[in-house]
Amino acid sequence: MTPGLRRFFASESAGGLTLAAAAALALLLSNSPWADDYEALRAYPGGIHLGALGLSLSLPLLAWVNELWMAVFFFLVGLEIKRELVAGELSSFQQMILPMFAALGGMLVPAFIYWSANGHDAAARQGWAIPSATDIAFALGIVLLLGSRVPSSLKVFLTAVAIMDDLGAIAVIALFYTRQLHAGMLMAAGVCVLLLLALNRARVVRSDVYIVLGLVLWCLVLKSGVHPTLAGLVTALFIPMHDGKGGSPAETLEHALHPWVSFCILPVFAFVNAGVALGSVGGADLLHPVVLGIAMGLLSGKTAGVFGCSWLLIRLGLCDRPGKASWIQLLGVCVLCGIGFTMSLFIGGLAFEGLGPEMEVRLKLGVLGGSLLAGVFGALILSWGAGARRMRRTQA
């Protein structure tokens, strides 16, 4: 395992714990005497005015976090994707094939399960993509807490699947969760992308130049009707990997951003999005098709899709099983792919926008319940698989 991957895993582990603490605090506050204060904080207004771009916005804190702060998260995801495609675990087709098809199965099967439960409801079926995403911070956090009981090859496999999963989720957001398009702003955003391409082709290596253009692109994409977080991903893909002097502007920026995203942006996202008042939740709510569709999509759909595709490709001889990993350990990691927290809440917010507080509660119950079950069962399977493997070695 490379030193870069070791640093990445260490950051994701601590970030996962911070994310869990932020989500737990949100749940605690939303079920305490300070629940009204928590809701007031989420709705706290803020605004910007950029006359040159014709942009004037007044949004609550929740919207700023989900549309601007998460664009920084997607920017980091774009840097990670570029690194893996250029020089990492996805740099050749042979390396890509297993995580790519595993991620594809892990998106299609959960979507099918959710659609089967909610296809009859026009409003609810908009959330078909909610259980299709994996939260890499939580999943890797659990894997790293298990230590040597999980082979390093499975950690790399999980990271590659989650990165391909993120790429698929971004494509889903762009294609299915855009608002009414504004042609003029969309064309202006296209010009901005061409400028980013020109900078890359001209071998401009200063990251701040790309970031300034990326902020302009964010504003234009916001006004175009496409979700503005995609501007973060697009900007990241144009930042050069090499500066011609042995350095890497993209990797330098990635390492600088990781602590901010892991310990600030994602925890704040969790804090403002994960709160749900449980006092009014009854048995009927827990058994609602939206809740069951999300929870079962994350737990059983992700497992079946990721493990099923992996098993098929390995059995067909198209790729090898991750080194030093048993089938049980591979299954455990595939179950952990059902932890959907961040991306699932994000997609759910887009899918159920304007559908009222009841749908928001169902979204959170399904995501939190399914992710918790996937985390617990995945950890138990990995622990049992490691113990069984040691016992076989001892008997041998």
N, C-alpha and C positions, 0 to 999 in steps of 0.2 A: 504494500500500500504506500502511495507517495506521501511525502510530508504535507502537501497541500490538502490531500484528502483527510489526513489525520487532523489538521487544524479545522477543516470543515465539519467533521464529525463532532469534535469537541465543542465547537460553537453551537451546533444544532442541539446537542445534548442539553447544555445549559439553557439554551433558548427555549427548548421544550418545557423545561421545568418552570421557567419564568412565564411562559404562555399559560401553563396550567394554573399557576398562582393567580394570574390576572383574571382568568375565567372563573376561578373559584371565588375571588373577591367580588366579581360582578354578580354572581349568583347570590352571595351572602348579602350584598347591599340591596338587591332587588327583592329580597325577602326579609327585610329588616325595617325598623322605624324610619330609616333614611331612604326608603324606596322612592319617595317623591323627589328628594334631592338628586338621587341618581338619574331619574328621568329628566329632571331639569338640566342636569349637566349634559346629557346626551342631546338635548334640544337647544343648548346654548348657541346663540347666533354669532356668526362671523361673516365678514364680507370683504371683497376686493373690487377695485375698479381700475381697469386698464383701458383708457379711452382710445389709445392707438389701435387696439385690437377690437374695439367695440364690445368689451367684455365687462359686465357688471354682475357680480354674483353676491347673493346673501344666502348662506346655507347654515343649517345647524351643524354642531360639532360632529355628529354621526355621519353626515354626508361628506364633510371635509375629510374625515378619516378614510371613508370608503372610496372616495374618488381621487383625492390628492395623495394622501399618505400611502395608500395601497398602490399607487402608480410607482412609488419608490420601491415597494416590494416586488412588483413586476419587473422593474428595472434590474433588480438584483437577480431575479429568476432568469432574465434574458442573458445576463452576464454568465450565470452558471451554465445555461444551455449552450452558449457559444463556446465556453471553455471545454465542455464535455465533447462537443461536436468536432472541435478543432484538434484538441490534444488530450482528450480524456477517455472515459470509458465508452463513449459513443463515437469515437473517431473513425471506426471502420464498420462496414456492414455486418461483419461477423460478430462484432461486439454489440452492435445495435439490435440484432434480430430478436434475441430473447427478451430484453426489457421493452422493446417496441411493441411486440405482439402481446406480451403480458399486460402492458399498460392499455392496449386497445381492448383486450378482453375485459380488463378491469373497468373500462368505461361503458362498454356495450351491455354487459350482463346486469349491472346495477340499474342502468337506465331502463332495461326491459322489465325488471322486477318492479320498479317504481311505476312504470306505465301500466303494468298489469293491475296494480292496485288502484290507480287513479285515472285511467284512461277515460272513464265515464264522466269525469268532472272537468269541464273546459278550463276553469281557473286553476285547479290543482295540478293538472297535467303539464302546466308550464314549468313545473319544478323537476322535470324528468332528469335533468343533468346534475341535480344536487348531490346524489350519492356516488357520483362518478369521479370524485377528486380525492387525492391522498394528501394529508398534512405531513410534510416531510419532517418538520421540527418535532412533533409529537412522536411519530413513528420511530425516528432515529433516536430520540431521547430514551424511549423504552428499550430499544436494542442495545444502546450503550450502557444503560443501567444494568443490563444482564451480563455485560463484560465478556469474558472469554467463553461463555456458554454459546455465543453466536459467532460462527466463523467470519473472518473479515470479508470473504467473498460474498456473503449474504448482505453485509452492510453496503458493499458496492452495488450489488443487485438492487437492493431497496432504493438506494439513491438514484440509480439510473431509471428505475420504474417511475419513481416520484417525479423526476425531471421530465420524462416523456409524458407523464400524466398531466403535469402543469402545462406543457405545450398543447396537449389536447384540450384542456380546459380553456386555455386562452383562445383557441380556434372556435370552441363552442360559444364563448362569450361574444366574439366578433361576429359570428354568423347568426346566432339565435337570440341574443339579448341586447340588441341595439334599438335605440329609440328612432323616431322619425328622422330621416336623414336630411341634412341641409347641404345641398349640392355645392354651393359656393365655398363653404367652410371645408368641405371634404376635398375639393380641388386644391385649396390653399394648403391643407395638410399634406396632400400629395406632393406639392412643390417643396414643402419642408423636408419630406422624406428624400426627395431627389437631392436636396442640398446636403443632407447627411451622407448620402451615397457619394456625392462629389468630394466631400471632405475625406471620406475613407479612401477613395481612389487616389486622391492627391497626397495620401500618406500623412495627413495631419494627425499628430499623435497626442495633442493636448486634450485631455478629457473635458476640461471646463468649456471648451468651444462646443462640444457635442451636447453637454448638459444644458447650456443656454438655449441651443436650438431645440432640445428636447422639451424645455419648459414652454417654448412657443408652440411646439407641436401639441403639447398637452392642452393648451388653451384652445387651439383650433379643433382638435378632436372632440373636446368637451362641447363646443358649439356645433359640431357637425352632427351629433346624435349618436355616434359610436361611443362606447364606454371609454372614458379618458385614460383608464389604467393601461390600456393597450399601447399608449404612447411611450410608457416606460419600457416595455419590452422592445418595441421597434427601435428606440434610441440605443438601447444596449447592444443590439446586434450589429451596429455600425462602428462601435468603438474598437479600435485596432487591438489585436492580440499581441502584436510585436511592434516595437518602436525602432527596430534596426540596430539597436545598441545593446541587445541582450535583455532588455526589460519588456514588461507587458502592461500597457496602460489598462487593459480590461481586468487583468488579475489584480493589479494594484488597487483599482477602484473597488473590485469585488471584496477584497480583504478589508478595505476601509469601511465599506458599507455594512458588512456582516454584523458587527456589534450593534449598530444603530437599528438595523431591521430586527435582529433577534431580541434585543433588550428594550426597545422603545416602540417601534412601529407595530410589530405584531402583538405585543402585550396590550398596547392601547387599543388596537383593533378588537382583540378578545374582550377587553374590559367594556367597551361601548356596545358590543354586539351580543355578548353571551348572557346578559342578564335576562332572567325570565321569572315572573312571579309564580311560584309553585303552589301557593295557597289555594288558588282557584282551579287548579288542575285536578280533574277527576279521572275515573277509570275510562269513561267514554273518550276523553281527550287522548289518553295513552293508546287507545285502540283505534284512533282515527286513521283512515287509509293514508293520509299524508305522513303521519308519524311512522306508521308501520312501513310504508313504502321507502322512506328515507332510511330508517333504522335497519330494515332487512336488506335493503340495497347495499348499505355500507358493510354490514356484517357478513351476510351469506353471498351477496352478489359480487362484492370485491374478491372474496376468497375464491369463489367458483371461477370468476373470470381470469384472475391473475394466475392462480394455481393451475386451472384447467388448461390454459394456453401454454403455460410453461411445461407442464407434464407432456402435452401433445408434441411440442417442438423437440423436447429432449428424447422422447420415445421414438420419434421419426428420425432421429440422428442429425437434425438440422443444427443443433447446438448442444453444448455440454451442460450438465448440471453444475451449479456453482461449486468450486473446489472445496473439499473437506466438509461438505454439507450433506446431511441425510435428507431423505424425502420429508420426514417429520419436521425438521428444522426449516426446510423450504416452505412447507405448509404454514408454519408459524409466522414467518415473515409475510407471506401472502395474506394471512388474516390481519396483520398489522396495517396492511394497505387500506383496510377499512376505516382507519382513523381519518376522517375527512374534515375535521373541525374548521380550519381557516377558510379553505377554498369552498367548502360546502356552504358555510354561512354566507360567504361572499356571493356565490352564485344564487343561493336562495333569496338573498336580499334583492337581487336583480329580477329573479323570476316572479316573486310575490310582491313587488313594489306596488303600493297603492291598494293592496287587497285587505288591509286592516290588521288590527292587533291579534286577532284570533289566528290568522294564518302565520303571523310572525312567531307566536307561541308554539304552534305545531312544528314549524321549521326548526326551532331551537330544541324542542323535545326530541325530535327525530335525530338531529345531528349529534346532540350531546349523548343521547342514549345509545345510538349505534356506534359512535366513536368510543365511548367508554367500554362497551361490550367487546368491541374489536381489540382494544388495548389489553383488556384483562385476559381474554381467551388467547390472543396471540402470545402474550408473555408466558402464560401457563404452558402452552404447546411447546414453545421454545425451551423452557426450563425442563419439561419432561423429555423432550427430544435429546437435550444435552446429557441428561442423566442416563437415558437408555443407551446412548452411544458410549459413554464411559463404562457402563456395565458390560457391554459387548466386548470392549477392549480388554477389560479385566478378566473376563471369562476366557478370552482367546489366549 
